[in-house]
Amino acid sequence: MIVVDTGPIVALMNRRDNHHTTCLELLTNAPGPLLVPAPVFTEVCILLESRSGPTAELAFLRDVSRGAFSVIDMTPEDLDRICELVDKYSDLPLGTVDASVVAVAERFPVTAVATLDRKHFSIVRSKAGSLLLMP
């Protein structure tokens, strides 16, 4: 089980992306389920539609509806933790979407995060310590 950030999904859905092959291999072979926090889901949809068009967005939506990804709604506890993280790492700045990845990783608990965002995730610490960043 891994938590998936925006970057790997966007790369997966765009064959021309420099990270496409790596993300395809990772997300195809990762032990499931692939957990996608609700804020990540929304960000992916927005980016796919704006960068690649409605066909790419629709392909992602179909993957979600078929169970390739599990969209995780935010709980009140997740939102409290997101607030803590956004406040603590305001100098990065760490936004809601990235903080939601950490909050979901802590809730399940998961130590592996699929992300292309080394800047934020190499600095941010979960309650259990550092997160294993993939790929």
C-alpha positions as CSV (number, residue, x, y, z in Angstrom):
1,M,0.0,0.0,0.0
2,I,1.3,3.4,-1.0
3,V,0.0,7.0,-0.9
4,V,0.2,8.6,-4.4
5,D,0.9,12.3,-4.9
6,T,-0.1,14.3,-8.0
7,G,3.1,14.0,-10.0
8,P,3.3,10.3,-10.6
9,I,-0.4,10.2,-11.7
10,V,0.0,13.1,-14.2
11,A,3.2,11.4,-15.5
12,L,1.4,8.1,-15.8
13,M,-1.4,9.6,-17.9
14,N,1.0,11.5,-20.3
15,R,3.2,9.2,-22.4
16,R,5.3,12.2,-23.4
17,D,6.2,13.0,-19.7
18,N,9.9,12.4,-18.9
19,H,8.8,10.3,-15.8
20,H,6.1,8.3,-17.6
21,T,7.9,5.0,-17.9
22,T,9.2,5.1,-14.3
23,C,5.7,6.0,-12.9
24,L,4.0,3.4,-15.1
25,E,6.3,0.7,-13.8
26,L,6.0,1.9,-10.2
27,L,2.2,2.2,-10.1
28,T,1.6,-1.0,-12.1
29,N,3.8,-3.1,-9.8
30,A,3.2,-1.4,-6.4
31,P,1.5,-3.4,-3.8
32,G,-2.1,-2.1,-3.7
33,P,-4.1,-0.3,-2.9
34,L,-2.9,2.9,-4.3
35,L,-4.3,5.6,-1.9
36,V,-5.0,9.0,-3.4
37,P,-6.0,11.7,-1.0
38,A,-9.1,13.6,-2.2
39,P,-7.1,16.9,-2.6
40,V,-4.6,15.0,-4.9
41,F,-7.6,13.6,-6.9
42,T,-8.9,17.1,-7.5
43,E,-5.5,18.5,-8.4
44,V,-4.8,15.6,-10.8
45,C,-8.1,16.2,-12.6
46,I,-7.4,19.9,-12.9
47,L,-3.9,19.4,-14.3
48,L,-4.8,16.6,-16.7
49,E,-7.7,18.6,-18.1
50,S,-5.6,21.8,-18.5
51,R,-2.4,20.2,-19.8
52,S,-3.6,17.1,-21.7
53,G,-7.3,17.7,-22.3
54,P,-10.5,16.0,-21.3
55,T,-9.5,12.6,-22.8
56,A,-6.6,12.3,-20.3
57,E,-8.8,13.4,-17.4
58,L,-11.5,10.9,-18.5
59,A,-9.0,8.1,-18.6
60,F,-7.9,8.9,-15.0
61,L,-11.5,9.0,-13.9
62,R,-12.2,5.6,-15.5
63,D,-9.1,4.2,-13.7
64,V,-10.5,5.4,-10.4
65,S,-14.0,4.1,-11.1
66,R,-12.4,0.7,-12.0
67,G,-10.5,0.6,-8.7
68,A,-7.0,1.2,-9.9
69,F,-6.8,4.0,-7.3
70,S,-8.6,4.4,-4.0
71,V,-9.7,8.0,-3.3
72,I,-9.4,8.8,0.4
73,D,-11.7,11.4,1.8
74,M,-10.3,13.7,4.5
75,T,-11.5,13.2,8.0
76,P,-11.7,15.9,10.7
77,E,-8.5,14.5,12.1
78,D,-6.8,14.7,8.7
79,L,-7.8,18.3,8.4
80,D,-6.4,19.1,11.8
81,R,-3.1,17.4,10.8
82,I,-3.1,19.2,7.5
83,C,-3.4,22.5,9.4
84,E,-0.5,21.5,11.7
85,L,1.7,20.6,8.7
86,V,0.8,23.7,6.6
87,D,1.6,25.9,9.7
88,K,4.8,24.0,10.6
89,Y,6.2,24.1,7.1
90,S,4.9,27.5,6.0
91,D,8.4,28.5,5.1
92,L,8.5,25.9,2.2
93,P,5.6,26.6,1.7
94,L,3.8,23.3,2.1
95,G,0.3,23.4,0.7
96,T,-2.8,21.5,1.4
97,V,-2.4,18.9,-1.3
98,D,1.1,17.8,-0.1
99,A,0.0,18.0,3.6
100,S,-2.9,15.7,2.7
101,V,-0.5,13.1,1.4
102,V,1.3,13.1,4.8
103,A,-1.9,13.0,6.8
104,V,-3.2,10.0,4.8
105,A,0.2,8.2,5.1
106,E,0.0,8.7,8.9
107,R,-3.6,7.6,9.2
108,F,-3.2,4.2,7.4
109,P,-0.1,4.0,8.4
110,V,2.0,4.0,5.3
111,T,5.6,4.9,5.0
112,A,5.9,4.8,1.1
113,V,4.8,7.8,-0.9
114,A,4.9,7.9,-4.7
115,T,5.9,11.5,-5.5
116,L,8.1,13.5,-7.9
117,D,8.2,16.3,-5.4
118,R,11.5,15.8,-3.7
119,K,11.7,19.4,-2.6
120,H,8.9,19.1,-0.1
121,F,8.8,15.5,0.8
122,S,12.6,15.2,1.5
123,I,12.1,17.9,4.2
124,V,8.6,17.1,5.7
125,R,8.5,14.5,8.5
126,S,5.5,12.4,9.3
127,K,4.8,11.4,12.9
128,A,6.7,8.2,12.3
129,G,9.7,10.0,10.8
130,S,10.8,10.4,7.2
131,L,8.7,8.9,4.4
132,L,10.1,6.5,1.8
133,L,9.9,8.4,-1.5
134,M,9.2,6.5,-4.7
135,P,10.3,6.4,-7.5
